[in-house]
Amino acid sequence: MADTQNPLRGRGASDNPVNRFEGNYIDYDLDEETGEKPSPKTQLIPDHTKSVIAYNKSEDVGFNASINPYRGCEHGCIYCYARPYHEYLGYSSGLDFESKIVVKYDAPEILRKELSSKNWKPQVIAMSGVTDIYQPIERKLELTRGCLEVLAEFRNPVGMITKNHLITRDLDLLCELNEYQCVSVTVSVTSLDKDLTGVMEPRTSRPKKRLETIRKLADAGIPVGVNVAPIIPGLTDHECAEILEKAAMAGASFAGYTIVRLPYKVKDLFKEWLEQHFPDRKDKVLNKILDIRDGKLNNSEWGTRMKGEGNFARQISDLFKVQTKRLGLNESRRQLTTDHFIRSAGNQLNLFGG
């Protein structure tokens, strides 16, 4: 990691830490007039992988299969645990992660082929298991919408999670899936402070728009919940109760939470970000994270990595339980079903000239 940089407008990270596999530092040229680093423009890089369904082996993740047309994420959330995945592609977990987006342009076509295969066992597919499927470039490319069209065609259930109001664009497909009990949506809300959100999650929808997203989905009859995530001790933990209350008022029927995770170089990026934006709170935040992570900034052990451990973690857990019970959240949750799955409506119609 280079010396602390000035914040870059519209980006979460301000630098590119060294790739842990290749040991290379990727710098950006200084602006000749200002002498400062400009915010890099987003680059789209084609992904030619032959499969779009990924399978999860983690014991504490609630899904087996997932799809995502994008690797890397323009949202630029500084704390994002997915940043280190970009290093497997030869990039950095810093600015590269949020500016070099690897795109599966043929994701809908590949998904149709995989769901048509006799080897596919119908099951719930997660979307946004790692990076957000409704990041800004989706407005133009519509690859997530294309995948939803395929899932609706096959009536294959899907669980979605996003921080972006853009999901409301696809209400028609969500309603179609919902007719067959095949969709559930979770909206992540980290903070209700729009200024904090602006520097912590620079290209996401602001809190007001996320609550509006919950309201629009709920009004359309879509099962929708809120994920208070990640909770950042010393920075956002005091907002947990209010987030749950406002989400419930908007129509959320279920809720979950996670504690911030800082794997690999994300620790350095996060510390640098705190120094830039909240130097007066930096030590408090880091010390509280150390307290819930057994003296480390990250603990990747299954079973504890999502919620943390120790007294402060228990306080958050207890608060969450009390508030969700008070608000009537998590009382019942409609289960998604594969009962209506059809191998391919499109192929069947083609047999009859449809």
N, C-alpha and C positions, 0 to 999 in steps of 0.2 A: 504494500500500500504506500502510495506516495504521501508527501506532506498534505495536511488538511487543505482542501480546496474550498473556494467560495461556492455556495449553492448554485446550481444551474437551474434556471427557470424551466418549469415543466418536467423536471426529472427528479427522481428520488435520490439516486446516487450522484456523486460528483466526480467519480473517478473509476478506474478499472483496476481492481486488485489483481495480482498475479494469478494466472491459471495454475491450480495446484498440481495438474498433471503435466503440463508442458513448460511451466516455469517462465512463461513470457509475460511481460508487462505491455499492455496495449494502450498507448497514449493517444490523445487527440490534439491536433495542431492548435496553436494559439491564434486568436484573431489578430491580424496585423494592425488594426486600428486601436483596439482596446487593450491588447496584450493579455486578454483573458480567454479561457476555454469556452467556446460556444457550445450550446446544447446540441448534441449530435442529432441529425435527422434520422427518422426511422427508415431502416432498410428491410425489405422483404426478401427472404432467401428461400427458394423452393426446396421442399422436402420430398424426396422421391421414395420414401419407404413404401413397402408394398402392403402393409397392414395399418389399419387405423384403430383397431381395438387393442388396448393395452390391458394387461392383467396384473392385479395387485396381490402381493403376498404379505403385506403388513397385517399383523394381528389386531391392531387397534384402529383400522380404517374400515368403515362400514360398507364397503362395496368391493366387488371382485373385478368387474370389467369397467373400463372407462374409455372415452374417446375425447379427443381435442384436436382441432385443426391447427392449433398454434403452439409453438414452443418459444418461450420468452414471452414477456408481457409488457405492453406499453403503459399499463397502469402505473408502473414504477414504484409500487409499495416498498418502502425502504427495508422493512422487516421480512420480506417474503422468503419463506423457507425453500421455495422452488428455485431461487437464484443459482445455487450450486449446480443444478442440472445442466445449466448452459455450459459448464466447463467440460462436460462430456462431449460437447459439439466443437470444442476447440476455442470457445469464447470465454469472456470473463463474466463473473457473477455480478459485476457492477453495471456500468452504463451499457455494456453489450447486451445484458439481459433485457433491458427495457428499450433498446433501440435496434437490435438485430433480431427480427422476428422470423423464425423458421416456419414456413407455411405449407401445409398439405393441401395444395390447390384442388386435388381430386378426392378429398376426403369423403364427400357424399357418394361418389361412384364406388369407391373402395368399400364403404360401409354397406352399400346395397349388395355388393358381391359377397361380403362376409356374412350378412344376415341371410342371404339366399342359400348359403352352403348347408348341406345336411349335417355338417359338423357343429354348426352353431346351436348351442343349447340356450333357448330363450331365458333371459335373466335381466334384472335391472341393470341398466348402463348408467354410469355417472358421467356427467359433463361438468368440467371445471374441477376435476380432481387435483390438478396441479395449477395451471395458469388459467386465467379467466377467458371463457369462450366468448364473452361480449366485450372484449377490449376494443378500443376505438377503431382499429382497422376492420373489424367485423361489419361496421356500418357500410363499408364499400364492398367488401368481398362476399359477404353473406354466406360464408361456408357453414357457420353454425346453423343458420336457417335451412341450408340445404340438407344437413344431417338430420334436423328435426323433421323435415319432409319425408325422409327415408324412414325414420322411426315411426312416424304416423302411418306411413304406408304399410308397415309390417305390424303395427300396433305393439311395438316393443317398448316396455316401460323405461322411463328415464328419470333420474333424479338430478336436478340442476342446482348450481350454486353460483352466484354472481354478485358483483358490487356495482353493476351498471344498469341504469334505467333503460338501456337499449333493448333489454329482454322484452319490454312491453310491445315492441314492434312485432313480435312473433306471437301475440295473443291468439291469433286465429289458429295456429298450429297447436299451441298449448291447450286450447279449448277442445280441439279435435282429439288430442291424446287423452284429455281428461274424461271424455265420453266413455272411454274404455278403462278408466282407472289406471292410466299409464303415465302420469306425470306428477311430480312434486318439485317445488321450487324453494330454495333457501336464499335469502338476501343477507349478505354479510354487512354488518354495521360495526365499525371500529370505534367511532367517536361521533358525537353530535355537534362538535365544534368544527365549523366549516373552514376556519383558518388553519387549525391543526391538520385537518384532512387534506388541505391544499398543499401542505409541505410534506406530509407523511405518505399520502396516496395521491400524487399530483394529477393523474389523468383518470381518476375514477369519478363516478357521479358523486355529487356532494350529499351530505346526510339527508337534507330535505327531499332530494330526488329519490333517495333509496326508500324512505318512508312512503313516498308517493308510489313507488314501484310496488311495495307491499299492498298498498290500498287498491291499486288497479288490478293486481292479480287476484286479491281476495274478492273484490267486487265481481270479477268474472267467474268466480267459483273455483279458481285454481287453488289447491292446497299449498299454502305458503307459510314459511316460518322465518325466523331471524337467527343468525349466528352472530353472537357477540364475540367477534374474533378479528385479530387476536387481542386479548386483554393484555395491556402493557402496564405492569405494576409501577406505580409512581407517576404514571402519565395519563392513563385512561381508565384505570380500575374504578375510580369514583363515579364513572358514568354508567356502570353496568345496570343498575336498577332503573335509571331513567330511559336507557335504550330499550330495555324489556317493556317498560310501560308504554312508551310511544309506539313501539312495534305492535304491541297487543291492541292498542287503540286503532291502529291502521288496518288491523285484520289478521295479523299473524296468529296462527293456532299452535305452533310449536316453536321451541327455541333450544339452542345449544351454545356452547362457548368453548374456546381454547385459550391457553396461555401462550404468549409469544415464544417462538422457537428461533434460535439464532445459530444454525449449523454453519460450520466451516467459515468462509470469508464474510458471511452475513454479519457475524459478530463485529468485525472491523468496520464494515459499512455502517452498521447501526451506531457504533460508538462515535464515528466521525460525524454522522448526522446529528446526534445529540449535541456534540460540541458546537456544531454550526447553528442549530436552532434553539436548543434548550440547555446552554452551558450551566445555568444555575440549578438544573434538575438532574444533570447527567449522573452524578455520583449516587443520588437517591434512587434513580431508576435502575442503575446497574447493580447496586447493592441489594435491592429487592429481588431482582432476577436471580442473583447469586443465592439468595435465601431460599427460593423455591426450586432451584436447580442443584441442590446439594453442593453448593460452593462453586459451581461452574456456570458459565453463561449459556451453556446448552447441555442438555442431557437427553440423549437419543434413545434411551431405554423404552421399549414398548410398555404400555400400561401407565407410564408416568409422564411421557414427553408431551402429551396434549394438555394435561391439567396441572402438572407440577406436583410438588409435595412439600410438607412442612406446614407450620401454623398459618402463614399468610395464604397459601394455596387452599387450606381448609376453610378459611374465612370467606374466600371468594366462592367456593363450592356451596357453603351454607347459605350465603346471600342469594346465590342463584336459585337454590331449591326453594327458599322462602318466597322469593319474588315470583317465580314461575307458578307456584301453587296459588299465591294471592291473585294472580292475573288469569288463572285458568288455562295457562299454557301447558302443553304436553299431557293434557287429560286424556285425549284420544287422538290417534293419528291414523288416517286411512292408509292401509297397506297397498302398495302397488302390486299389480298382478300380471302374469303372463298368460292368463286364461284365454285372452282374445288374440294371441299372436297368430299371424298368418304368414306363411313362408314368403309370399310376395303377391300382393294384390295386383301390382302392375303386370307381372308375368302371367297371372291367370287371365287377366283381361286380354292380353295380347294373343292368347290361345284362341280367343273367339273373335279376333279382329278388332278388339276394343282399343 
